[in-house]
Amino acid sequence: MSELRRDPITGRWNIIDTDQPDGPEAFAQETSAVASGRCPFCYGNEAMTPPEIYVQRPAGGLPNGPGWTLRVISNKFPALKIEGDLNRRGIGVFDLCNGVGAHEVIIETPDHQRQMADFTHEELAAVLNAYKARSLDLRGDRRLKYTLIFKNYGLSSGASLEHSHSQLIALPIVPKRVQEELKGAERYFEFRDRCAFCDALQQELQEDERLVGENRSFVAYCPYVSSFPFEMWILPREHRADFAKMSQEATMDLARLMKEMLGRLRAALNNPPYNFILHTAPIEPREREEYHWHIELIPKLTKIAGFEWGTGFYINPTPPEVAAKFLRDARLVA
Amino acid sequence: MSELRRDPITGRWNIIDTDQPDGPEAFAQETSAVASGRCPFCYGNEAMTPPEIYVQRPAGGLPNGPGWTLRVISNKFPALKIEGDLNRRGIGVFDLCNGVGAHEVIIETPDHQRQMADFTHEELAAVLNAYKARSLDLRGDRRLKYTLIFKNYGLSSGASLEHSHSQLIALPIVPKRVQEELKGAERYFEFRDRCAFCDALQQELQEDERLVGENRSFVAYCPYVSSFPFEMWILPREHRADFAKMSQEATMDLARLMKEMLGRLRAALNNPPYNFILHTAPIEPREREEYHWHIELIPKLTKIAGFEWGTGFYINPTPPEVAAKFLRDARLVA
């Protein structure tokens, strides 16, 4: 069992792996971690992974056998585990609790070569549906307060396997960054009786300088206050707090826009590593008037250095106006 | 002039380089950035840098000529510039101001080969004295609210030149992360009438599990809530908010402990890249009862991925108890 430890000054929590600690030798070989022998996420290697929690197997077949198009499994090296009690406690000035939670892997395709930008709209919608289904299912567990879904693509984004996958981590606390966003949105709502994200979206649509793409349900743009070069956000046009309640129609629209944006990113920046993070409301209360869910897509192009660690400020060498133009002009391969 | 832009929801500021924007091509070659032809920080190449702001030239000599042992210059590619007005303004929901501030480089030695861990105690104390002198001098500028001093060592830590140097950035606002620390320390002080850092330090000394080294004035340890593997903090034993007011005796003690810690890091982890950040109180008010200055030393061993961006939580695979033992056991080269 790992430990969650809380900083008494900033209130930040960290997950500390007290079970299988890494010594110095673990960091020596890190750059070759993606290079792999037999891939546990490929067809026929199902026995190499923990059993499936959720699966899409359109032609039927036995659990943990072939025939699947998408699988969700527990992470083999989980940051948090679903068994056990939280056992919140203190040691002097410090607070800690047990590393209770869920850590799942969404294997998005059986095909080792295809990346998310190559998926059909239907395949991408299937991934989004898996995200929704797993989010909704985990809400039954009263210990869990927040579900984070994210994808690391490419070695320098933190991916350890190249086979296309994303991850879900469900946490027993609402993390600080999410709380910050929620509180900021609440403050804005109190002040203006409107959603801050809706207002920012309207302004982006009016100014039209940082937009990259849009369709009936979603808008993609490089936000005015981008922390990173070529950072993109995808927001639903309608004010909605909860990603998992998205309609099937909206899901298809999101799949279309995501495929286009991933294609533009790949074309403009020569297939860069990236992270995307799904920002959605905490599990309870289920509806928050103030919040507006969205996706943040961050290509990994710069390094985080002392200045950023010290301030929480980022130095962004590419204004979003410039980034958006490059992304709009990128030549998409059909 | 760059722009400082503020996120209306989280209140985070970013520095956006609207002057000389980087396009996609700027990110293609990044990995070879440290490899250098003629080094602008070496002896005899003084004309390649902006003129010196501060210098240590024990044997005398002309400004910007040879004979120096340490030079401070303006960054040739500054994130912020000292000229001009802040001009705080809004554009719809967004806030911005001009990129006014200081961005200086401390060239720590004329010798291209020697790194900070190789310095004598006197040389390291000279670097610390330069930090103090520059911090104190910039306090005369009423537009500036915070001075951050940090060092990026090695390519993956964000360093762009290998010649040993550190940086100073003075900002027109107190950055969010610093505010977070200050507020947390204030809350703790209100609750307990004691300094949170002093209490944490006492507990670290009592538990004795995460200590790495100590002397008369300073203690070095891997903090209980380490975000990163082998993270180390160096705290003054005495409760002091302001780094720049440190006595000459304390400066020598810090130089001794820093050299030892940098040596231990190098020995335990095979010369890893690292960042260190000097956390000190904002410029005004000059004395804060609640704050306790310190240095955070972070080797760059893991990658920041989607989970960390989404939550502000870190997953640390090496508990500080384990890291401290490896660091204590490291064989130091004399």
Chai-1 contact restraints between the chains, C-beta under 6 A:
chainA,res_idxA,chainB,res_idxB,connection_type,confidence,min_distance_angstrom,max_distance_angstrom,comment,restraint_id
A,R5,B,V225,contact,1.0,0.0,6.0,A-B,restraint_1
A,D7,B,V225,contact,1.0,0.0,6.0,A-B,restraint_2
A,P8,B,A196,contact,1.0,0.0,6.0,A-B,restraint_3
A,I9,B,E181,contact,1.0,0.0,6.0,A-B,restraint_4
A,I9,B,G184,contact,1.0,0.0,6.0,A-B,restraint_5
A,I9,B,A185,contact,1.0,0.0,6.0,A-B,restraint_6
A,I9,B,A196,contact,1.0,0.0,6.0,A-B,restraint_7
A,T10,B,E180,contact,1.0,0.0,6.0,A-B,restraint_8
A,T10,B,E181,contact,1.0,0.0,6.0,A-B,restraint_9
A,T10,B,G184,contact,1.0,0.0,6.0,A-B,restraint_10
A,W13,B,F313,contact,1.0,0.0,6.0,A-B,restraint_11
A,N14,B,V225,contact,1.0,0.0,6.0,A-B,restraint_12
A,N14,B,S227,contact,1.0,0.0,6.0,A-B,restraint_13
A,N14,B,Y314,contact,1.0,0.0,6.0,A-B,restraint_14
A,N14,B,N316,contact,1.0,0.0,6.0,A-B,restraint_15
A,I15,B,I315,contact,1.0,0.0,6.0,A-B,restraint_16
A,I16,B,N316,contact,1.0,0.0,6.0,A-B,restraint_17
A,I16,B,P319,contact,1.0,0.0,6.0,A-B,restraint_18
A,D17,B,P317,contact,1.0,0.0,6.0,A-B,restraint_19
A,T18,B,P319,contact,1.0,0.0,6.0,A-B,restraint_20
A,P21,B,T318,contact,1.0,0.0,6.0,A-B,restraint_21
A,P21,B,P319,contact,1.0,0.0,6.0,A-B,restraint_22
A,P21,B,V322,contact,1.0,0.0,6.0,A-B,restraint_23
A,D22,B,P317,contact,1.0,0.0,6.0,A-B,restraint_24
A,D22,B,T318,contact,1.0,0.0,6.0,A-B,restraint_25
A,P24,B,A268,contact,1.0,0.0,6.0,A-B,restraint_26
A,P24,B,L269,contact,1.0,0.0,6.0,A-B,restraint_27
A,P24,B,F326,contact,1.0,0.0,6.0,A-B,restraint_28
A,F27,B,L301,contact,1.0,0.0,6.0,A-B,restraint_29
A,A79,B,I315,contact,1.0,0.0,6.0,A-B,restraint_30
A,G92,B,Q203,contact,1.0,0.0,6.0,A-B,restraint_31
A,V93,B,D199,contact,1.0,0.0,6.0,A-B,restraint_32
A,V93,B,A200,contact,1.0,0.0,6.0,A-B,restraint_33
A,V93,B,Q203,contact,1.0,0.0,6.0,A-B,restraint_34
A,F94,B,Y224,contact,1.0,0.0,6.0,A-B,restraint_35
A,L148,B,G310,contact,1.0,0.0,6.0,A-B,restraint_36
A,F150,B,G306,contact,1.0,0.0,6.0,A-B,restraint_37
A,F150,B,F307,contact,1.0,0.0,6.0,A-B,restraint_38
A,F150,B,G310,contact,1.0,0.0,6.0,A-B,restraint_39
A,N152,B,A305,contact,1.0,0.0,6.0,A-B,restraint_40
A,N152,B,G306,contact,1.0,0.0,6.0,A-B,restraint_41
A,G158,B,K303,contact,1.0,0.0,6.0,A-B,restraint_42
A,G158,B,A305,contact,1.0,0.0,6.0,A-B,restraint_43
A,I169,B,F307,contact,1.0,0.0,6.0,A-B,restraint_44
A,P175,B,T311,contact,1.0,0.0,6.0,A-B,restraint_45
A,P175,B,G312,contact,1.0,0.0,6.0,A-B,restraint_46
A,P175,B,F313,contact,1.0,0.0,6.0,A-B,restraint_47
A,K176,B,G312,contact,1.0,0.0,6.0,A-B,restraint_48
A,R177,B,T311,contact,1.0,0.0,6.0,A-B,restraint_49
A,R177,B,G312,contact,1.0,0.0,6.0,A-B,restraint_50
A,E180,B,T10,contact,1.0,0.0,6.0,A-B,restraint_51
A,E181,B,I9,contact,1.0,0.0,6.0,A-B,restraint_52
A,E181,B,T10,contact,1.0,0.0,6.0,A-B,restraint_53
A,G184,B,I9,contact,1.0,0.0,6.0,A-B,restraint_54
A,G184,B,T10,contact,1.0,0.0,6.0,A-B,restraint_55
A,A185,B,I9,contact,1.0,0.0,6.0,A-B,restraint_56
A,A196,B,P8,contact,1.0,0.0,6.0,A-B,restraint_57
A,A196,B,I9,contact,1.0,0.0,6.0,A-B,restraint_58
A,D199,B,V93,contact,1.0,0.0,6.0,A-B,restraint_59
A,A200,B,V93,contact,1.0,0.0,6.0,A-B,restraint_60
A,Q203,B,G92,contact,1.0,0.0,6.0,A-B,restraint_61
A,Q203,B,V93,contact,1.0,0.0,6.0,A-B,restraint_62
A,Y224,B,F94,contact,1.0,0.0,6.0,A-B,restraint_63
A,V225,B,R5,contact,1.0,0.0,6.0,A-B,restraint_64
A,V225,B,D7,contact,1.0,0.0,6.0,A-B,restraint_65
A,V225,B,N14,contact,1.0,0.0,6.0,A-B,restraint_66
A,S227,B,N14,contact,1.0,0.0,6.0,A-B,restraint_67
A,A268,B,P24,contact,1.0,0.0,6.0,A-B,restraint_68
A,L269,B,P24,contact,1.0,0.0,6.0,A-B,restraint_69
A,N275,B,A305,contact,1.0,0.0,6.0,A-B,restraint_70
A,N275,B,G306,contact,1.0,0.0,6.0,A-B,restraint_71
A,N275,B,W309,contact,1.0,0.0,6.0,A-B,restraint_72
A,I277,B,G306,contact,1.0,0.0,6.0,A-B,restraint_73
A,I277,B,W309,contact,1.0,0.0,6.0,A-B,restraint_74
A,I277,B,G310,contact,1.0,0.0,6.0,A-B,restraint_75
A,L301,B,F27,contact,1.0,0.0,6.0,A-B,restraint_76
A,K303,B,G158,contact,1.0,0.0,6.0,A-B,restraint_77
A,A305,B,N152,contact,1.0,0.0,6.0,A-B,restraint_78
A,A305,B,G158,contact,1.0,0.0,6.0,A-B,restraint_79
A,G306,B,F150,contact,1.0,0.0,6.0,A-B,restraint_80
A,G306,B,N152,contact,1.0,0.0,6.0,A-B,restraint_81
A,G306,B,N275,contact,1.0,0.0,6.0,A-B,restraint_82
A,G306,B,I277,contact,1.0,0.0,6.0,A-B,restraint_83
A,F307,B,F150,contact,1.0,0.0,6.0,A-B,restraint_84
A,F307,B,I169,contact,1.0,0.0,6.0,A-B,restraint_85
A,W309,B,N275,contact,1.0,0.0,6.0,A-B,restraint_86
A,W309,B,I277,contact,1.0,0.0,6.0,A-B,restraint_87
A,G310,B,L148,contact,1.0,0.0,6.0,A-B,restraint_88
A,G310,B,F150,contact,1.0,0.0,6.0,A-B,restraint_89
A,G310,B,I277,contact,1.0,0.0,6.0,A-B,restraint_90
A,T311,B,P175,contact,1.0,0.0,6.0,A-B,restraint_91
A,T311,B,R177,contact,1.0,0.0,6.0,A-B,restraint_92
A,G312,B,P175,contact,1.0,0.0,6.0,A-B,restraint_93
A,G312,B,K176,contact,1.0,0.0,6.0,A-B,restraint_94
A,G312,B,R177,contact,1.0,0.0,6.0,A-B,restraint_95
A,F313,B,W13,contact,1.0,0.0,6.0,A-B,restraint_96
A,F313,B,P175,contact,1.0,0.0,6.0,A-B,restraint_97
A,Y314,B,N14,contact,1.0,0.0,6.0,A-B,restraint_98
A,I315,B,I15,contact,1.0,0.0,6.0,A-B,restraint_99
A,I315,B,A79,contact,1.0,0.0,6.0,A-B,restraint_100
A,N316,B,N14,contact,1.0,0.0,6.0,A-B,restraint_101
A,N316,B,I16,contact,1.0,0.0,6.0,A-B,restraint_102
A,P317,B,D17,contact,1.0,0.0,6.0,A-B,restraint_103
A,P317,B,D22,contact,1.0,0.0,6.0,A-B,restraint_104
A,T318,B,P21,contact,1.0,0.0,6.0,A-B,restraint_105
A,T318,B,D22,contact,1.0,0.0,6.0,A-B,restraint_106
A,P319,B,I16,contact,1.0,0.0,6.0,A-B,restraint_107
A,P319,B,T18,contact,1.0,0.0,6.0,A-B,restraint_108
A,P319,B,P21,contact,1.0,0.0,6.0,A-B,restraint_109
A,V322,B,P21,contact,1.0,0.0,6.0,A-B,restraint_110
A,F326,B,P24,contact,1.0,0.0,6.0,A-B,restraint_111
